């Protein structure tokens, strides 16, 4: 299969990085980087723990994180499935990576850093949404921040509505669950899910 076994073998295939690829990395948020991150309603949060890695989608109305200062962003944890895989990982290993998407933009932002999970009441109350507070807030300290090359989003035409997939052509959540557990009641799940989601968004 032509498996590459060393960094040297890998680097022999790829040309060196351009100046732009290197100088874009900063240890703090520049005003421009902050503007991009504050415009993002969605982020993928990657964590690592003893059992392996996890990557969790996070979204919010408006900006998905709050910028506290040039070294810190805050990510509230809203209603979900209570698996808390990401939070369990962070409690045991603080390393995190975040990738932000801004609808309509082909520029993504990335943060690598370390995080803690806070349940400080005053902090939770500062994120009130629809009369509810998050149960925890992930506090991320930035080690490095940079923007990602736009080619991936350009190639995928991610924001092109002509390429949007018709949801009715895909398996429903209930169907996916039944595939994992044969006796799962997919009809009831699919019927109740939209109303349940609407009532438990925050």
Backbone as numpy.savetxt, mean C-alpha at the origin, in Angstrom:
# Nx Ny Nz CAx CAy CAz Cx Cy Cz
17.32 -23.43 -16.63 16.51 -22.22 -16.63 17.35 -20.95 -16.63
18.64 -21.09 -16.60 19.50 -19.91 -16.61 19.38 -19.09 -15.34
19.31 -19.75 -14.19 19.13 -19.06 -12.92 20.39 -18.26 -12.58
20.18 -17.00 -12.21 21.29 -16.14 -11.80 21.56 -16.36 -10.32
22.80 -16.61 -9.98 23.15 -16.99 -8.62 23.95 -15.93 -7.86
24.35 -14.86 -8.53 25.16 -13.86 -7.83 24.81 -12.46 -8.30
25.12 -11.49 -7.46 24.90 -10.09 -7.82 25.75 -9.72 -9.03
26.94 -10.27 -9.09 27.84 -9.97 -10.21 27.24 -10.43 -11.53
26.66 -11.63 -11.55 26.01 -12.13 -12.77 24.85 -11.22 -13.17
24.10 -10.79 -12.17 22.94 -9.94 -12.46 23.36 -8.60 -13.04
24.36 -7.98 -12.41 24.81 -6.66 -12.87 25.46 -6.71 -14.24
25.96 -7.88 -14.62 26.57 -8.02 -15.94 25.52 -7.92 -17.05
24.25 -8.17 -16.69 23.17 -8.12 -17.67 22.63 -6.71 -17.84
22.66 -5.94 -16.76 22.06 -4.61 -16.77 23.12 -3.52 -16.80
22.84 -2.48 -17.59 23.74 -1.33 -17.62 23.66 -0.59 -16.30
24.63 0.29 -16.05 24.63 1.07 -14.83 23.45 2.02 -14.75
23.16 2.46 -13.52 22.04 3.38 -13.31 22.37 4.76 -13.88
21.32 5.46 -14.32 21.47 6.83 -14.77 21.63 7.74 -13.56
22.09 8.95 -13.78 22.23 9.91 -12.68 20.88 10.15 -12.01
19.82 10.29 -12.81 18.50 10.55 -12.27 18.03 9.44 -11.34
18.40 8.18 -11.65 17.99 7.06 -10.83 18.61 7.09 -9.44
19.75 7.75 -9.33 20.47 7.80 -8.07 20.18 9.06 -7.27
20.15 10.22 -7.93 19.99 11.47 -7.18 18.56 11.69 -6.70
17.61 10.93 -7.22 16.21 11.11 -6.79 15.96 10.61 -5.37
16.85 9.79 -4.83 16.67 9.22 -3.50 17.07 10.23 -2.44
16.12 10.55 -1.55 16.41 11.47 -0.45 16.03 10.79 0.87
16.56 11.31 1.97 16.28 10.74 3.29 15.14 11.46 3.98
14.66 12.54 3.38 13.53 13.28 3.92 12.60 13.68 2.77
11.38 14.06 3.12 10.43 14.50 2.11 10.79 15.90 1.62
11.02 16.03 0.34 11.13 17.36 -0.24 9.70 17.92 -0.38
9.53 19.22 -0.54 8.17 19.75 -0.73 7.45 19.09 -1.91
8.21 18.79 -2.96 7.61 18.17 -4.14 7.19 16.73 -3.87
8.05 15.99 -3.16 7.70 14.62 -2.80 6.48 14.61 -1.88
6.44 15.56 -0.96 5.30 15.63 -0.05 4.00 15.87 -0.84
4.05 16.74 -1.82 2.86 17.03 -2.62 2.35 15.78 -3.32
3.27 14.98 -3.85 2.87 13.75 -4.54 2.24 12.76 -3.56
2.86 12.59 -2.41 2.37 11.61 -1.44 1.03 12.04 -0.87
0.85 13.32 -0.62 -0.42 13.80 -0.08 -1.56 13.69 -1.09
-1.23 13.56 -2.36 -2.25 13.41 -3.40 -2.69 11.96 -3.60
-2.00 11.02 -2.94 -2.26 9.60 -3.16 -3.34 9.08 -2.23
-4.45 8.54 -2.77 -5.48 7.94 -1.93 -5.25 6.45 -1.68
-4.18 5.89 -2.29 -3.91 4.46 -2.20 -2.43 4.21 -2.00
-2.12 3.22 -1.13 -0.74 2.80 -0.95 -0.70 1.30 -0.74
0.33 0.65 -1.25 0.59 -0.76 -0.94 1.66 -0.78 0.15
1.36 -1.46 1.26 2.25 -1.52 2.41 2.89 -2.90 2.48
4.21 -2.96 2.35 4.94 -4.22 2.41 5.66 -4.33 3.75
5.52 -5.50 4.36 6.15 -5.76 5.65 6.80 -7.14 5.62
7.61 -7.42 6.64 8.28 -8.72 6.73 8.25 -9.19 8.17
8.06 -10.49 8.34 8.04 -11.08 9.67 8.67 -12.46 9.64
8.72 -13.14 10.79 9.35 -14.47 10.85 8.76 -15.49 9.89
7.45 -15.36 9.62 6.80 -16.33 8.73 6.95 -15.97 7.26
7.42 -14.76 6.97 7.56 -14.34 5.58 7.12 -12.91 5.38
6.73 -12.58 4.15 6.39 -11.20 3.80 4.89 -11.04 3.63
4.48 -9.77 3.61 3.08 -9.43 3.40 3.03 -8.12 2.63
2.05 -7.99 1.75 1.83 -6.72 1.06 0.33 -6.44 1.10
-0.03 -5.32 1.72 -1.43 -5.03 1.99 -1.86 -3.74 1.31
-3.02 -3.74 0.61 -3.54 -2.51 0.02 -4.19 -1.64 1.09
-3.91 -0.34 1.06 -4.53 0.60 1.99 -5.06 1.78 1.19
-6.29 2.18 1.49 -6.88 3.31 0.79 -7.67 4.17 1.75
-7.83 5.43 1.40 -8.58 6.34 2.26 -9.15 7.46 1.42
-10.17 8.09 1.96 -10.78 9.24 1.31 -9.80 10.40 1.40
-9.44 10.97 0.24 -8.39 11.98 0.24 -7.04 11.30 0.30
-6.09 11.86 1.04 -4.78 11.25 1.15 -4.80 10.02 2.05
-4.07 8.98 1.65 -4.06 7.74 2.41 -3.17 7.84 3.65
-2.19 8.75 3.63 -1.38 8.98 4.81 -1.42 10.47 5.18
-1.09 10.76 6.41 -0.91 12.13 6.85 0.59 12.37 7.02
1.09 13.42 6.41 2.50 13.77 6.59 2.64 14.56 7.89
3.36 13.98 8.84 3.56 14.66 10.12 4.70 15.65 10.04
5.79 15.23 9.40 6.94 16.11 9.17 7.76 15.51 8.05
8.91 16.07 7.78 9.70 15.63 6.62 10.27 14.22 6.77
10.19 13.65 7.97 10.70 12.30 8.20 9.62 11.30 8.60
8.36 11.74 8.72 7.34 10.88 9.31 6.02 10.97 8.57
5.43 9.80 8.26 4.07 9.75 7.74 3.25 8.83 8.62
1.95 9.13 8.71 1.04 8.40 9.58 -0.03 7.70 8.75
-0.23 6.42 9.00 -1.17 5.61 8.23 -2.22 5.01 9.17
-3.45 5.56 9.18 -4.49 5.01 10.06 -4.94 3.64 9.57
-5.29 2.76 10.52 -5.77 1.43 10.16 -7.28 1.39 10.32
-7.98 1.44 9.20 -9.43 1.42 9.21 -9.97 0.01 9.18
-11.29 -0.12 9.13 -11.94 -1.43 9.19 -11.42 -2.36 8.10
-11.23 -3.61 8.47 -10.77 -4.61 7.52 -11.21 -5.99 7.97
-10.41 -6.98 7.66 -10.79 -8.36 7.98 -10.24 -8.84 9.31
-9.53 -7.96 10.02 -8.97 -8.29 11.35 -7.87 -9.34 11.33
-7.33 -9.65 10.15 -6.18 -10.56 10.11 -4.94 -9.84 10.65
-4.84 -8.56 10.42 -3.74 -7.68 10.86 -2.36 -8.27 10.59
-2.20 -8.93 9.45 -0.91 -9.52 9.10 0.21 -8.47 9.07
-0.08 -7.32 8.46 0.95 -6.28 8.36 1.34 -5.76 9.73
0.34 -5.53 10.58 0.62 -4.97 11.90 1.38 -5.97 12.77
1.03 -7.24 12.67 1.76 -8.28 13.40 3.23 -8.28 12.98
3.46 -8.16 11.67 4.84 -8.10 11.18 5.58 -6.90 11.74
4.95 -5.73 11.71 5.61 -4.51 12.15 5.98 -4.58 13.63
5.10 -5.16 14.44 5.39 -5.29 15.88 6.67 -6.09 16.10
6.93 -7.05 15.21 8.09 -7.92 15.38 9.30 -7.51 14.54
9.05 -6.81 13.44 10.13 -6.35 12.55 9.69 -5.02 11.96
10.35 -3.91 12.30 9.86 -2.59 11.92 10.06 -2.19 10.46
10.75 -3.01 9.69 11.04 -2.63 8.31 9.77 -2.61 7.46
9.56 -1.52 6.72 8.40 -1.39 5.85 8.80 -0.75 4.53
7.98 -1.00 3.52 8.12 -0.33 2.23 6.71 0.06 1.77
6.58 1.26 1.24 5.28 1.75 0.78 5.39 2.23 -0.66
4.37 1.91 -1.45 4.28 2.43 -2.82 2.93 3.12 -3.00
2.98 4.41 -3.35 1.80 5.24 -3.47 1.37 5.39 -4.92
0.06 5.32 -5.16 -0.50 5.55 -6.49 -1.39 6.78 -6.46
-1.24 7.63 -7.47 -2.07 8.82 -7.64 -2.89 8.63 -8.91
-4.20 8.50 -8.81 -5.03 8.26 -10.00 -4.75 9.28 -11.11
-4.49 8.77 -12.30 -4.23 9.64 -13.44 -2.77 9.96 -13.66
-1.93 9.74 -12.65 -0.50 10.03 -12.77 0.27 8.74 -13.00
1.27 8.80 -13.85 2.13 7.63 -14.07 3.35 7.65 -13.16
3.44 8.65 -12.29 4.54 8.71 -11.33 4.08 8.13 -10.00
4.79 7.11 -9.54 4.51 6.53 -8.23 5.59 6.99 -7.25
5.22 7.02 -5.98 6.17 7.41 -4.94 6.45 6.19 -4.05
7.69 6.11 -3.58 8.08 5.00 -2.73 8.75 5.50 -1.45
8.44 4.85 -0.35 9.09 5.11 0.92 9.59 3.79 1.48
10.84 3.77 1.92 11.38 2.66 2.68 11.74 3.21 4.05
11.39 2.47 5.09 11.68 2.98 6.42 11.38 1.98 7.50
11.11 2.51 8.68 10.78 1.68 9.83 9.51 2.21 10.46
8.73 1.31 11.05 7.42 1.70 11.56 7.17 1.15 12.96
6.26 1.82 13.65 5.71 1.32 14.91 4.20 1.44 14.81
3.50 0.66 15.62 2.04 0.70 15.65 1.62 1.40 16.94
0.86 2.49 16.80 0.46 3.28 17.96 -1.05 3.19 18.21
-1.41 3.10 19.50 -2.81 3.15 19.91 -3.04 4.33 20.84
-2.22 5.37 20.70 -2.35 6.57 21.51 -3.71 7.22 21.27
-4.55 7.36 22.29 -5.92 7.87 22.11 -5.99 9.20 21.37
-5.13 10.15 21.73 -5.18 11.46 21.08 -4.86 11.35 19.59
-3.94 10.47 19.25 -3.59 10.26 17.85 -4.75 9.64 17.09
-5.38 8.64 17.68 -6.52 7.98 17.04 -7.65 8.98 16.82
-7.93 9.80 17.81 -9.02 10.77 17.72 -8.76 11.82 16.65
-7.50 12.07 16.34 -7.18 13.08 15.33 -7.52 12.61 13.92
-7.82 11.33 13.77 -8.15 10.77 12.46 -9.63 10.47 12.30
-10.48 11.03 13.14 -11.90 10.70 13.11 -12.48 10.82 11.70
-13.25 9.80 11.32 -13.89 9.75 10.00 -15.27 9.13 10.17
-16.28 9.84 9.72 -17.64 9.34 9.82 -17.99 8.97 11.27
-17.47 9.78 12.20 -17.74 9.55 13.62 -16.96 8.42 14.24
-16.01 7.84 13.52 -15.24 6.70 14.03 -13.74 7.01 14.00
-13.01 6.35 14.90 -11.55 6.47 14.94 -10.92 5.16 14.45
-9.73 5.23 13.87 -9.02 3.98 13.58 -8.64 3.31 14.89
-8.43 2.01 14.86 -8.04 1.31 16.08 -6.55 1.48 16.37
-5.76 1.65 15.32 -4.33 1.94 15.49 -3.89 2.86 14.35
-2.71 3.43 14.52 -2.07 4.22 13.48 -0.64 3.72 13.32
-0.25 3.44 12.09 1.13 3.05 11.81 1.96 4.30 11.57
2.99 4.47 12.39 3.87 5.64 12.31 5.14 5.22 11.59
5.36 5.76 10.41 6.49 5.37 9.55 7.56 6.45 9.59
8.77 6.06 9.98 9.93 6.95 9.92 10.67 6.66 8.63
10.87 7.68 7.83 11.45 7.53 6.50 12.97 7.33 6.55
13.44 6.27 5.90 14.87 6.11 5.65 15.23 6.66 4.27
14.38 6.35 3.30 14.59 6.89 1.96 13.26 7.03 1.25
13.18 8.04 0.38 11.96 8.30 -0.38 12.37 8.71 -1.79
11.62 8.23 -2.77 11.93 8.58 -4.16 10.74 8.26 -5.04
10.77 8.78 -6.27 9.70 8.46 -7.22 10.16 7.34 -8.12
9.19 6.59 -8.65 9.48 5.43 -9.47 9.34 5.77 -10.95
10.16 5.16 -11.76 10.07 5.30 -13.21 8.65 5.04 -13.68
8.15 5.85 -14.59 6.74 5.78 -15.01 6.47 4.67 -16.03
7.49 3.98 -16.50 7.28 3.03 -17.59 6.26 1.94 -17.26
6.27 1.44 -16.02 5.35 0.35 -15.66 3.90 0.77 -15.83
3.56 1.98 -15.35 2.18 2.44 -15.47 1.84 2.83 -16.90
2.83 3.32 -17.64 2.60 3.64 -19.04 2.35 2.36 -19.84
3.20 1.36 -19.62 3.03 0.09 -20.34 1.69 -0.55 -20.03
1.31 -0.53 -18.77 0.08 -1.20 -18.36 -1.18 -0.42 -18.72
-1.01 0.87 -19.06 -2.16 1.75 -19.33 -3.17 1.65 -18.18
-2.65 1.69 -16.97 -3.47 1.46 -15.79 -4.67 2.38 -15.69
-4.50 3.64 -16.09 -5.58 4.62 -15.93 -6.43 4.79 -17.19
-6.20 3.98 -18.20 -6.95 4.09 -19.45 -8.30 3.39 -19.30
-9.42 4.12 -19.25 -10.72 3.48 -19.04 -11.09 2.50 -20.14
-10.49 2.65 -21.32 -10.79 1.71 -22.40 -10.28 0.30 -22.07
-9.32 0.22 -21.13 -8.76 -1.08 -20.77 -9.34 -1.62 -19.47
-10.28 -0.90 -18.86 -10.86 -1.38 -17.61 -11.58 -2.71 -17.86
-11.38 -3.64 -16.96 -12.01 -4.95 -17.07 -13.44 -4.88 -16.53
-14.37 -5.48 -17.24 -15.75 -5.55 -16.78 -15.80 -6.45 -15.54
-16.17 -5.90 -14.37 -16.18 -6.71 -13.15 -17.05 -7.96 -13.25
-18.09 -7.90 -14.07 -18.97 -9.06 -14.19 -18.31 -10.23 -14.91
-17.17 -9.96 -15.57 -16.45 -11.04 -16.25 -15.49 -11.77 -15.32
-15.37 -11.29 -14.08 -14.43 -11.86 -13.12 -15.16 -12.63 -12.02
-14.46 -13.55 -11.36 -15.10 -14.26 -10.23 -15.49 -13.28 -9.13
-16.63 -13.49 -8.51 -17.04 -12.66 -7.38 -16.24 -13.05 -6.15
-16.22 -12.18 -5.10 -15.55 -12.57 -3.86 -16.09 -13.89 -3.31
-17.41 -14.09 -3.39 -17.99 -15.34 -2.91 -17.48 -16.54 -3.68
-17.33 -16.38 -4.99 -16.82 -17.47 -5.82 -15.37 -17.79 -5.45
-14.59 -16.75 -5.20 -13.19 -16.97 -4.81 -13.12 -17.72 -3.47
-14.01 -17.35 -2.55 -14.02 -18.02 -1.25 -14.47 -19.48 -1.37
-15.44 -19.72 -2.23 -15.92 -21.10 -2.43 -14.83 -21.97 -3.06
-13.99 -21.36 -3.89 -12.89 -22.12 -4.49 -11.89 -22.57 -3.43
-11.79 -21.78 -2.34 -10.87 -22.13 -1.26 -11.52 -23.06 -0.25
-12.86 -22.98 -0.12 -13.60 -23.81 0.84 -14.89 -24.26 0.16
-14.94 -25.52 -0.21 -15.99 -26.03 -1.09 -17.40 -25.79 -0.59
-17.60 -25.82 0.72 -18.97 -25.68 1.23 -19.30 -24.23 1.63
-18.50 -23.28 1.19 -18.76 -21.88 1.53 -20.02 -21.39 0.80
-20.84 -20.60 1.51 -22.10 -20.09 0.95 -21.81 -18.80 0.16
-21.44 -18.96 -1.09 -21.04 -17.81 -1.89 -22.21 -16.89 -2.22
-23.41 -17.45 -2.42 -24.56 -16.63 -2.79 -24.90 -15.64 -1.68
-24.94 -16.12 -0.44 -25.25 -15.24 0.69 -24.16 -14.19 0.87
-22.92 -14.62 0.76 -21.80 -13.68 0.93 -21.87 -12.57 -0.10
-22.02 -12.91 -1.37 -22.06 -11.90 -2.43 -23.27 -10.98 -2.29
-24.38 -11.52 -1.83 -25.59 -10.72 -1.68 -25.43 -9.70 -0.55
-24.81 -10.11 0.55 -24.70 -9.25 1.73 -23.50 -8.32 1.71
-22.49 -8.66 0.91 -21.22 -7.91 0.96 -21.34 -6.42 0.66
-22.03 -5.98 -0.40 -22.06 -4.54 -0.70 -22.61 -3.70 0.45
-23.71 -4.15 1.06 -24.31 -3.38 2.16 -23.40 -3.43 3.39
-22.80 -4.59 3.65 -21.91 -4.69 4.81 -20.70 -3.80 4.64
-20.14 -3.75 3.45 -18.98 -2.90 3.19 -19.33 -1.44 3.38
-20.49 -1.04 2.86 -20.91 0.36 2.97 -21.06 0.80 4.41
-21.51 -0.12 5.28 -21.74 0.22 6.68 -20.47 0.14 7.53
-19.43 -0.49 7.00 -18.21 -0.71 7.81 -16.97 -0.16 7.13
-17.13 0.95 6.40 -16.00 1.51 5.67 -14.95 2.06 6.64
-15.40 2.66 7.75 -14.47 3.19 8.76 -14.81 2.64 10.12
